[in-house]
Amino acid sequence: MFRKRSIRTAICGAAMLMLLSSCGGGGESSDTDSAPSGRDIFAMDTFMSLKAYGSNAGEALDKAEERISVLEGELSVTNENSDIWRIDHAGGNSVQVSEDTAIILRKAAEVSEDTEGALNICLYPVVSAWGFTTGEYRIPTKDELSELLKNTDYHGLSVEGSTVSLPEGYQIDTGALAKGYTSDEVIEIMRESGVDSAIVSLGGNVQALGTKPDGSLWKVAVRDPFSPDTDMCLVEVGEKAVITSGNYERYFTGEDGKNYWHIIDGDDGCPADNGAVSVTVIGDSGIEYDALSTALFVMGYPAACDYWRSRQDFDMVIVTDDQRIYYTEGIADVFSNISSMPAEVIPVA
């Protein structure tokens, strides 16, 4: 028998938790600039919470909800009318896709190349073999994984304009980028609607517009991967995305007593187990840092630190399997450790 972790059916059960000065539930738009308008949505297999301030907040939330619905329809891996389903079942033929899908797939190819395959959206058949797409969990044999990995080279994905092609036998899933792209789009809708203070939580993805109405920074809590019902640290941010990938988000316990999680290492087709149990990335782009949080998790602590040192245009918090927290110096002044684990700054060199 396999044991699946229970899923908390509340927004606060997400990997990241928004901490707001006003914490009321979703409701109708307010006529005052100081009271938030909220919307709770279940989409993309994720509980989402949107909060916006100002007289245009209600209209912005309506548009955001519509946009989320459109994106879910385009990016679903199981909806036969979606772009992704059509690509996966095209038998190697080219497929015309929406602009949204093309943007996401180009970013996936870019990050895959930059991280040397640590991000690989072509691993969908392997993820399916473990049961993470159906809930029918199992541990595939080494021979089965070896056979499946033959059709997972990320270089096989081709995107030319709005035309996408994938070799026959390949399948993709945009789960590592979809919510990041969606949060970017929601924030842009807020901005275009005249909202200058908003925050959205899409599962493990939190993204903010501006600051709180009183001018203070947003406080975002990162979950403790060893005790996911509690918070580990707080990070104060302005207009940033704060995105976490962790081994506690989707997993099952095998008959051998070991936990197996959904973030797969393309080298062997098994759950990535390179020393990191949680990676949080903080930066300007939802889509890029959604993808990067997955890639850095696959890399593990030493390699992720080396990657950050090569760029230093984002911040991150990494928790290792020996229960230690490491964070970059760019957030040193806004980082608060509220756990019993030791925390230290990652050295630049």
GIGIZI-V903959 format. One record per helix or strand of 3 or more residues. SS is the DSSP state (~ for helix, > for strand). FROM is the first residue (numbers start at 1). LEN is the number of residues. If there is no record, write none. Layout:
ss	from	len
SS	FROM	LEN
SS	FROM	LEN
This chain:
ss	from	len
~	11	3
>	16	4
>	36	8
>	46	8
~	57	19
~	83	6
~	99	16
~	121	9
~	142	10
~	154	3
>	158	3
>	163	3
~	178	15
>	198	5
>	205	5
>	218	7
>	227	11
>	241	6
>	251	3
>	259	3
>	276	8
~	286	14
~	301	11
>	315	6
>	324	4
~	329	6
>	335	3
>	342	4
